[in-house]
Amino acid sequence: MFFLRCTFWLAIGFVVIKPFALDANTASALAEDAFAAGKNAVIEQAMALDCNDATCVTIKSAAVVSILASKPHGLPTANRNIEEDAPIPPLRPLWAS
């Protein structure tokens, strides 16, 4: 019974954690799609506001223009040289050798 329970929860964990292979290109495409969908949803909500005042119309149009001009930040790349960011340990003192 213990073996069956362990197998069941291991299978559930594998399905939840890694349902499909997610490489950098797929993750980037998913991020761009999510960003575009979020941008469209915000623009639709902003356009749905009823404005009669000139200030409100100006602010709404400025907000929509700034949202349209924004770009996704993207995902960090794995090709970055990490050695430059890593701290260098101090040299060993002479008395310790």
Stockholm file with secondary structure:
# STOCKHOLM 1.0

chainA/1-97         MFFLRCTFWLAIGFVVIKPFALDANTASALAEDAFAAGKNAVIEQAMALDCNDATCVTIKSAAVVSILASKPHGLPTANRNIEEDAPIPPLRPLWAS
#=GR chainA/1-97 SS CHHHHHHHHHHHHHHHHCSSCCCHHHHHHHHHHHHHHHHHHHHHHHHTSCCCSHHHHHHHHHHHHHHHHCCCCCCCCTTSCGGGTSCCCCCCCGGGC
#=GC SS_cons        CHHHHHHHHHHHHHHHHCSSCCCHHHHHHHHHHHHHHHHHHHHHHHHTSCCCSHHHHHHHHHHHHHHHHCCCCCCCCTTSCGGGTSCCCCCCCGGGC
//
